Amino acid sequence: MSTDAPVAPASSLDLKIIQDATCTFCGCVCDDIDLSVDGNKIVKAERACVLGKSWFLNHHIENEPDARIDGQPASYEQAIERAAEILSSAHYPITYGLSDTTCEAQRVAVAITDWIGGMIDTTTSVCHGPSGMAFQGVGEVTSTLGEIRNRADYLLFWGGNPAESHPRHFSKYSLMPKSEYLPNGRKDRTAVLIDVRKTKSSKAVDLFLQIKPRSDFELAWSFRMLAKGLEPDKSVEQKTGISIKTMREVMDGMIKAKYGAILFGMGVTMTRGKHFNSGAVLALARDMNKHTRWIAKPMRGHGNVTGADNVVTWSTGYPFGVNLCRGYPRFNPGEYTTSDLLARGEADAALIIASDPMSNFSQPARDHLKSIPVITLDPKMSETARVAAVAFTTATYGINSPGTVYRMDDVPLPLRPAFESPYMSDYDILKALEKRVREKLAEKRGG
């Protein structure tokens, strides 16, 4: 018989409590999560949504080497040396990803790309990139989520499904909260959803408009006409599947609102029209300000994709798809965006940070990515890391490493990590890599 005594479960005295931790799973970046930590395990995530709980409670330290070179275990020093050689020797390198790491790491990634004369792109190019283009052409009437929470009495959700993609958005930022201006919360608000199909979000709104696919631009333009007192052509009913009478009823409600918000998702940006759709929605919000206060905001997905846009923009002047090969920034989506560039077989090296293009890019892009030396930074062994010449295992931002992230409304927030990781952070690896790249470039130029 075994004489080993059973191990008692950890008591509350053994737990470390991290108050107001920041969840980096989605663009809501909720910063009111209380984490209960038992050693290297998060056992409770108070106030987190179902996605946040999965993010925190399923986190564990990977049993991986610090790095791999051509699939074989290696030290960080060896991997940094090999990665620096690849990047300093490349003629047309590209840096991609950045949406799931800190702003501090993003800033260093821009610097490395500038030193090696490459291109830098973020996952924005395959999600809300059209919105970034529309901002430059149309402008943006914007606000914080706090303003929407406290003031917005009319909400127009367009091309998204917040109930499943951003579970706390309704309860924390938009539909449900009570405030000084909306003391009855949900009862003081009118909510409309525009989408091509019914989702869980359609059950939470007052009116659901099921439009025909690929007709977002026409509907937005019809709303703009109604806002200006003009009558849309009857043919728009056949195109969109929405009657002009219904459009007019919605517009009447929008005009009567004290504060309105259009919250649009990838159903707007990644369908026929793309940046024209985003521009039409942004222009509609601008037009509505002749009647009452209206704003428009994109519903961002990754935890720090908004931070990636901000860092790349204030570093180069453009949000994504930036070419630094000539020593100054050039912006041309389609030419300098990663998925397109790889599909044409143009890059000769890639630095992939906190992203997995091998699992979601087109087949021609994946084929070319496998044919060139790739460097990855990722907490897990992703599909891209499996084909990488150099694969770094990193700490997970927000859970293991501190830093700064941006919420989807461009508000920066600090990270409060739960426990340390044996692996280096993206920031530390990139700083060491930048130093070695600069040294190698100096050696090559000196020789």
C-alpha positions in Angstrom: 0.0 0.0 0.0 1.3 3.5 -0.8 2.1 5.7 2.1 2.0 8.9 0.1 -0.5 11.4 1.6 -2.9 12.9 -0.9 -2.0 16.4 -2.1 -4.3 19.0 -0.7 -5.8 21.5 -3.2 -4.4 25.0 -3.1 -6.1 27.2 -0.6 -7.1 30.7 -1.2 -4.0 31.8 0.8 -1.8 30.1 -1.8 -3.4 32.1 -4.7 -1.9 35.3 -6.1 -4.6 37.8 -7.2 -3.9 40.1 -10.2 -6.4 42.8 -10.1 -7.5 44.7 -13.2 -5.6 42.5 -15.6 -6.0 43.2 -19.3 -7.4 40.5 -21.6 -5.8 40.6 -25.0 -7.9 38.1 -26.8 -10.0 40.5 -28.8 -10.2 44.2 -29.6 -12.4 45.0 -26.5 -9.2 44.6 -24.4 -11.2 44.5 -21.2 -9.0 45.8 -18.4 -11.1 44.9 -15.4 -10.3 41.1 -15.1 -9.3 39.8 -11.7 -7.0 36.7 -12.1 -6.4 34.1 -9.4 -3.0 32.5 -10.1 -1.7 29.3 -8.5 2.0 29.1 -9.4 2.1 28.9 -13.2 -1.6 28.3 -13.7 -4.5 30.8 -13.9 -7.4 29.1 -12.1 -10.0 31.9 -12.2 -10.7 34.9 -14.4 -13.4 37.0 -12.8 -15.5 39.1 -15.2 -13.9 37.6 -18.3 -16.2 36.5 -21.1 -16.3 33.0 -22.5 -13.4 33.8 -24.9 -11.4 35.6 -22.2 -11.8 32.6 -19.8 -10.5 30.3 -22.5 -7.6 32.7 -23.2 -6.6 32.8 -19.5 -7.6 29.4 -18.1 -6.2 27.3 -21.0 -2.8 29.1 -20.9 0.1 26.9 -20.1 3.9 27.1 -20.6 4.8 25.2 -23.7 7.4 22.4 -23.4 9.5 23.7 -26.3 13.1 24.7 -26.8 14.0 28.3 -26.6 14.3 28.3 -30.4 14.7 26.0 -33.4 17.0 26.4 -36.4 15.9 24.3 -39.4 13.7 22.3 -37.0 16.5 21.5 -34.5 16.6 22.9 -30.9 18.9 25.9 -30.4 19.6 28.6 -27.9 18.4 32.2 -28.2 21.9 33.4 -29.0 22.3 30.9 -31.8 18.9 31.7 -33.2 19.4 35.5 -33.0 22.7 35.1 -34.9 21.1 33.1 -37.7 18.1 35.4 -37.9 20.3 38.5 -38.1 22.3 36.9 -40.9 19.1 36.1 -42.9 17.7 39.6 -42.5 20.9 41.5 -43.1 21.6 39.5 -46.3 18.0 39.8 -47.7 17.3 42.0 -50.7 13.5 42.2 -50.4 12.5 41.1 -46.8 9.1 41.6 -45.3 7.9 41.9 -41.7 4.4 40.7 -41.0 1.9 40.1 -38.1 2.3 42.3 -35.0 -1.4 42.2 -33.9 -0.8 39.9 -30.9 2.2 41.5 -29.3 2.9 44.7 -27.4 3.4 48.2 -28.9 6.9 48.2 -27.5 7.7 45.1 -29.6 5.9 46.6 -32.6 8.1 49.7 -32.5 11.3 47.6 -32.6 9.9 45.6 -35.5 9.4 48.8 -37.5 13.0 49.8 -36.6 14.4 46.5 -37.8 12.5 46.7 -41.1 13.8 50.2 -41.6 17.4 49.1 -41.0 17.2 46.3 -43.5 15.2 48.3 -46.1 12.2 45.9 -46.1 8.4 46.1 -46.0 6.3 46.1 -42.9 2.7 44.9 -42.9 0.2 43.9 -40.2 -2.8 41.6 -40.1 -4.9 44.7 -40.8 -4.2 44.1 -44.5 -6.4 41.0 -44.4 -9.2 42.4 -42.1 -9.8 46.1 -41.6 -7.2 47.4 -44.1 -10.0 48.9 -46.3 -11.1 50.9 -43.3 -7.5 52.3 -42.9 -7.7 53.3 -46.6 -11.1 54.9 -46.1 -9.9 56.9 -43.1 -7.4 58.6 -45.3 -9.9 59.4 -48.0 -13.0 60.3 -46.0 -11.9 60.9 -42.4 -13.4 59.5 -39.3 -15.9 60.9 -36.8 -14.8 59.0 -33.8 -15.1 58.5 -30.0 -14.0 56.3 -27.2 -16.0 53.3 -26.1 -16.7 55.2 -22.9 -18.6 57.8 -24.8 -20.6 55.1 -26.6 -21.3 53.4 -23.2 -22.5 56.6 -21.5 -24.2 58.5 -24.3 -25.2 56.4 -27.4 -29.0 55.9 -27.5 -29.0 54.6 -31.1 -26.7 51.8 -32.1 -26.2 50.6 -35.7 -24.2 47.3 -35.9 -23.2 46.6 -39.5 -21.5 43.5 -40.9 -20.5 42.0 -37.5 -21.6 39.6 -34.8 -20.5 41.1 -31.5 -22.5 38.5 -29.5 -20.0 35.9 -30.5 -16.9 37.8 -31.6 -16.8 40.4 -28.8 -19.0 38.9 -26.1 -18.7 41.7 -23.5 -19.2 44.5 -26.0 -23.0 44.5 -25.5 -22.8 44.4 -21.7 -19.7 46.6 -21.1 -19.5 49.1 -23.9 -22.7 49.5 -26.0 -26.1 47.9 -25.5 -26.7 47.2 -21.9 -24.8 49.7 -19.6 -26.6 52.2 -17.5 -25.3 55.8 -17.2 -26.2 59.3 -16.2 -27.6 59.9 -19.7 -29.1 56.4 -20.1 -30.3 55.5 -16.6 -32.4 52.6 -17.9 -29.6 51.0 -19.9 -31.0 48.8 -22.7 -34.5 50.3 -22.4 -33.1 53.7 -23.3 -31.4 52.4 -26.5 -32.5 51.5 -30.0 -30.3 48.9 -31.7 -30.3 47.9 -35.4 -28.2 45.1 -37.0 -27.4 45.0 -40.7 -26.1 41.6 -41.9 -26.4 39.1 -44.7 -27.7 36.4 -42.3 -29.2 35.9 -38.8 -26.7 35.5 -36.0 -26.9 35.5 -32.2 -26.5 39.2 -32.4 -29.8 39.5 -34.3 -31.7 38.3 -31.3 -30.4 41.2 -29.1 -31.4 44.1 -31.3 -34.7 45.9 -32.0 -34.5 45.6 -35.8 -32.6 43.2 -38.0 -32.1 44.2 -41.7 -31.0 41.2 -43.7 -29.4 42.6 -46.8 -28.4 40.7 -49.9 -24.7 39.9 -50.1 -22.4 42.4 -51.8 -24.8 45.3 -51.4 -23.4 47.2 -48.4 -22.3 50.2 -50.5 -25.7 50.7 -52.1 -27.5 50.6 -48.7 -25.0 53.0 -47.1 -25.4 55.4 -50.1 -29.2 55.2 -49.9 -29.0 56.1 -46.2 -26.8 59.1 -47.1 -29.4 60.2 -49.7 -32.1 60.0 -47.1 -30.0 61.9 -44.6 -29.8 64.7 -47.2 -33.5 64.7 -47.9 -33.2 62.9 -51.2 -35.1 59.9 -52.5 -33.1 56.8 -53.5 -33.9 55.1 -56.8 -36.4 52.3 -56.5 -33.9 49.8 -57.9 -32.0 49.9 -54.7 -34.7 47.7 -53.1 -34.0 44.9 -55.6 -30.3 45.3 -55.1 -30.2 45.3 -51.3 -33.4 43.4 -50.4 -34.5 46.3 -48.1 -37.5 48.5 -48.9 -37.1 52.3 -49.1 -39.9 52.5 -46.5 -37.8 50.5 -44.0 -34.7 52.6 -44.8 -36.7 55.7 -44.2 -37.9 54.4 -40.8 -34.4 53.6 -39.8 -33.2 57.1 -40.9 -36.0 58.8 -39.0 -34.8 57.0 -35.8 -31.2 58.0 -36.5 -32.1 61.6 -36.9 -34.1 61.6 -33.7 -31.3 60.1 -31.7 -29.3 62.2 -29.3 -26.1 60.3 -29.9 -25.7 57.6 -32.5 -22.9 55.1 -33.2 -22.2 52.9 -36.2 -20.1 49.9 -35.3 -19.0 48.0 -38.4 -17.2 44.7 -38.9 -15.5 42.7 -41.6 -18.8 42.1 -43.3 -18.4 45.6 -44.5 -14.6 45.6 -45.3 -14.1 42.2 -46.8 -16.9 42.1 -49.3 -17.5 43.6 -52.7 -16.5 47.3 -52.5 -14.1 47.0 -49.6 -12.7 50.5 -48.9 -15.6 52.0 -50.8 -18.0 50.3 -48.3 -16.0 51.6 -45.3 -15.8 55.0 -46.8 -19.6 55.1 -47.4 -20.2 54.1 -43.8 -17.8 56.7 -42.5 -19.3 59.4 -44.8 -22.8 58.4 -43.5 -21.7 59.1 -39.9 -20.2 62.5 -41.0 -23.5 63.4 -42.8 -25.6 62.5 -39.8 -23.8 65.2 -37.8 -25.8 67.8 -39.6 -28.8 66.4 -37.7 -27.4 65.1 -34.4 -24.2 63.6 -33.0 -23.0 60.4 -34.8 -19.8 58.5 -34.8 -18.5 55.4 -36.6 -16.0 52.8 -35.3 -14.6 49.6 -36.8 -15.0 46.5 -34.6 -11.4 45.2 -34.4 -10.5 41.6 -33.8 -7.0 40.8 -32.5 -6.0 42.1 -29.1 -3.5 44.7 -30.3 -4.2 45.1 -34.0 -5.2 48.7 -33.2 -1.9 49.2 -31.6 -0.1 47.8 -34.6 -1.9 50.3 -36.8 -1.0 53.2 -34.4 2.6 52.2 -34.1 3.2 51.7 -37.8 1.3 54.9 -38.6 3.2 57.2 -36.2 6.5 55.5 -37.3 6.0 55.7 -41.1 2.9 57.7 -41.8 0.9 54.7 -43.0 -1.0 52.0 -41.1 0.0 48.8 -43.0 1.6 47.6 -46.2 4.6 50.0 -46.0 7.6 49.7 -48.2 10.9 51.1 -46.7 13.2 49.7 -49.4 14.2 53.2 -50.6 14.9 54.6 -47.2 11.5 56.4 -47.0 8.0 55.0 -46.6 5.7 54.2 -49.5 2.2 52.9 -49.2 0.3 50.9 -51.8 -2.1 48.2 -50.7 -2.1 45.3 -53.1 1.5 45.9 -54.1 3.2 46.0 -50.6 0.7 43.9 -48.6 2.0 40.5 -47.6 -0.5 38.1 -49.0 -0.3 39.7 -52.4 3.4 40.1 -52.4 4.0 36.5 -51.4 1.5 35.2 -54.0 3.6 37.0 -56.7 6.7 35.3 -55.4 8.6 38.5 -54.6 9.9 38.5 -51.0 13.2 36.7 -50.3 13.0 36.6 -46.5 10.2 37.0 -43.9 10.0 38.0 -40.3 6.7 36.8 -38.9 5.7 38.1 -35.5 2.8 36.7 -33.5 1.0 35.6 -36.6 0.4 32.4 -38.6 0.1 33.2 -42.4 0.7 29.5 -43.3 -2.7 28.7 -41.9 -4.8 31.4 -43.6 -3.0 32.8 -46.7 -3.7 31.7 -50.3 -2.0 28.6 -51.6 0.4 30.6 -53.9 1.4 32.8 -50.9 2.0 29.7 -48.7 4.0 28.0 -51.4 6.4 31.0 -51.7 6.6 31.4 -48.0 7.9 27.8 -47.7 10.5 28.5 -50.3 12.2 31.4 -48.5 14.0 31.7 -45.1 11.3 32.6 -42.5 11.8 33.8 -38.9 9.0 33.4 -36.5 8.2 34.7 -33.0 5.3 32.8 -31.4 4.4 31.3 -28.0 3.2 28.1 -29.8 4.4 25.8 -32.5 2.3 27.3 -35.4 2.1 26.1 -38.9 4.4 28.9 -39.9 6.9 28.0 -37.2 7.0 24.5 -38.6 8.4 25.7 -41.9 10.6 28.4 -40.4 14.4 28.5 -40.8 14.4 30.1 -37.3 11.5 29.8 -34.8 11.7 31.6 -31.5 9.4 30.4 -28.6 8.2 33.5 -26.8 6.4 34.5 -23.7 2.7 35.4 -24.1 1.9 39.1 -24.0 -0.4 40.2 -21.2 -0.2 36.8 -19.4 3.6 36.5 -19.1 5.1 39.8 -20.2 4.1 43.5 -19.6 3.7 46.3 -22.1 1.1 48.5 -23.8 -1.8 47.6 -26.0 -4.5 49.7 -27.8 -8.2 49.1 -27.4 -10.3 49.2 -30.6 -11.1 52.8 -29.9 -7.4 53.9 -29.9 -7.1 54.1 -26.1 -3.7 52.7 -24.9 -3.8 50.4 -21.8 -1.1 48.8 -19.7 -0.7 45.0 -19.3 -0.4 43.4 -15.9 1.1 39.9 -16.4 0.0 37.0 -14.2 3.3 35.1 -13.9 6.7 35.0 -15.6 7.6 32.7 -18.4 10.9 30.9 -18.9 10.9 32.2 -22.5 11.9 35.7 -23.6 9.4 38.3 -24.6 8.9 39.4 -28.2 10.3 42.8 -27.2 13.5 41.4 -25.7 14.2 39.1 -28.7 13.6 41.9 -31.2 15.8 44.3 -29.3 18.6 41.7 -29.3 17.9 41.0 -33.0 18.0 44.7 -33.9 21.4 45.1 -32.2 22.9 42.2 -34.1 21.4 43.2 -37.4 22.9 46.7 -37.1 26.3 45.2 -36.2 26.1 42.9 -39.3 25.0 45.7 -41.6 27.9 47.8 -40.3 30.4 45.0 -41.0 29.0 44.5 -44.5 29.2 48.2 -45.3 32.6 48.5 -43.7 33.9 45.6 -45.8 
